[in-house]
Amino acid sequence: MTITNKHIKKATLVIFEKIAKKSHFKILRENKIPLDPEERAECLKRKAVWRFNGSGPTSAVWKSKDSSGKITYITNTHRAYNTAPTLKGAIGRFHDFIKGTA
């Protein structure tokens, strides 16, 4: 098979399309909004927190709001992330899976 300009153009377009698409996690992160004080308190109460050297506990759950107004709760490490439509669900996913990937 001979590689032609047509093949090169098609391959280039495929590569650019993959580069241009943002990952689901990046989109969630770009739409991040702060937790309400009640939500943060619930995370602390249910021990869905990260503890860093010398600092107090930090919530392991955050939330994102898309253009339609839908809220998604996220918990993540540098290795994995998980989403849930409710705070309770995200806290459960933190304890069931995400905490073990830290």
N, C-alpha and C positions, 0 to 999 in steps of 0.2 A: 504494500500500500504506500502510495506517495502522499506525503504531507503537503497540503496546499495552503494557500493563504486563507481559504475558507475554514479549514480545520483549525488554523492558528487563531483566527478571529473568534470562532465558537469557543475554543478552550479559554481564551482570554476573557470572554464574557462570563463564562461559568465561574472563573476565579474571582472576577470583580463582584459578581453577585454574592458569592460566599463572604467576601470581605465586607461588603456593604451591609449585609444583614447583621443586626445586633442580636446578641444572645438574649434569651428570655430574662436571665439574671441581670444583665446590664440595663435592660429596659425597666425592670423592677427597681433597681438601684437609682436610676435617673428620676424616678417618680416617688422617691422616698419622702415620707412625711413623718413628723414626730408622733410618738405614742401619746395618747391622752394620759394625764396623771393617774387616772383610775386603772388604765391598762398597764402602766408601768408598775403600779402598786401590786396588781395581780401577778405580774411576772416575778416580782420580788417575793411575794407571799408563797407562790408555788415553786420557788427556787429555780426558775428558768433564767439563770444569770451566769455571767462570766466573772471571774475574779482575777484581777490583775495585781501585780506586785504593788502593795502599799495603797492601792486605790480601793474604793468601795465597790460593791457589786454593780455590774452593768447589765442591763437587760439583754438577754440573748435573742429576743424577738423584736422585730421592727416591722413597719407597715409601709405599703405602697398604694397609691391611688392612681388608677388609670384615667384616661381622658373621659370615659363614660361615668366616672365616679365610683367605680367598683374598688373596694378595699381588699387587699391581699396581705396576709400576715406571713412573714418570712423569718426563718431561723437558718443560720449558716455558719460554716467554718471556712477555712481556706480550701478545704477539700470537697465540700458538698453543701448543698442547700436544699431546703424543703419549704413548700408553701402550704397554706391552709386558708380557707375562707373565714375562719374564726380565730380569735385569740386563744381560746381553749385548745383548738386543734393544733395550732402552732406550738403551744407549750408542750402538748403531748408528743409531737414529732421531735421536739428538742430532746426530751427525756428518752424517747424510744430509739432514736437513731443519731441525731446530730452530735450530741454530747460525746458519743463513742468515737466520732471521727476526729476529735480535737487532738 
